[in-house]
Amino acid sequence: MPNTHLRRSPLAQLGLGALATNARGPEQNVALRSIPFQTAINLRGPAKDDRFARAVEEIVGTPLPAACRALPGKGDLRLLWLGPDEWLAVAPPDQAHLIGVMESAFGVLERALSGQHVAVNDVNDNYTTIEVSGPRSIDLLSKGCPLDLHPSAFPSGSCAQSLVAKAEVILDRDDKPSELRFRLMVRPSFAEYLWAWLSDAGQEYGLSVLTSP
């Protein structure tokens, strides 16, 4: 078992806990939240093979999403499309049992699909997540992201690999019933830079920092 008490968030040195509140204030139209240590599992395989597609749906609780989509699976898991043969399963922190279950299941599947490329890899340490929420979220992100984030082009449930302020991110839109919400998965080495950019760019909208989950 990993020594989780020794882990350190890539944003720990910013002292966000002292700034964080539980809710965004009425004058604050955008909020940032650090979500470190999410469970992230990379899947590779032949999407057109029915055995592979059925196995993924049974394991994660959702069909393989099509291009630029993210679908909710079992519990709080989300399955994000990254490419024609690649997906990312994302779950809340410390869901290590998912990794074991998926590695075991996909090991069986890999042997059954001998000769085809099937792989499952734990990539927890490859990313940290910054959540951007609030009514001016799109205005903030559009300052540094080349994508059209208007709901008509990028509705809730969309995902894409892109840039925000020149930092490579996986952008996952997962709105709450009454609020815009985006999750930016970024390499740990770029996390502090991206947080600083978002914090500065969001000042004109009234910015708050929310407590990490």
Secondary structure, DSSP 8 states (H G I E B T S, - for coil): ---GGG---TTGGG-GGGT-BSS--TT--EEEEEE-S-EEEEEE--TT-HHHHHHHHHHHSS----TTBEEE-STT-EEEEEETTEEEEEESTT-HHHHHHHHHHHHHHHHHTTTS--EEEE-GGG-EEEEEESTTHHHHHHTT--S--STTTS-TTBEEEEEETTEEEEEEE--BTTB-EEEEEE-HHHHHHHHHHHHHHTGGG-EEEE---
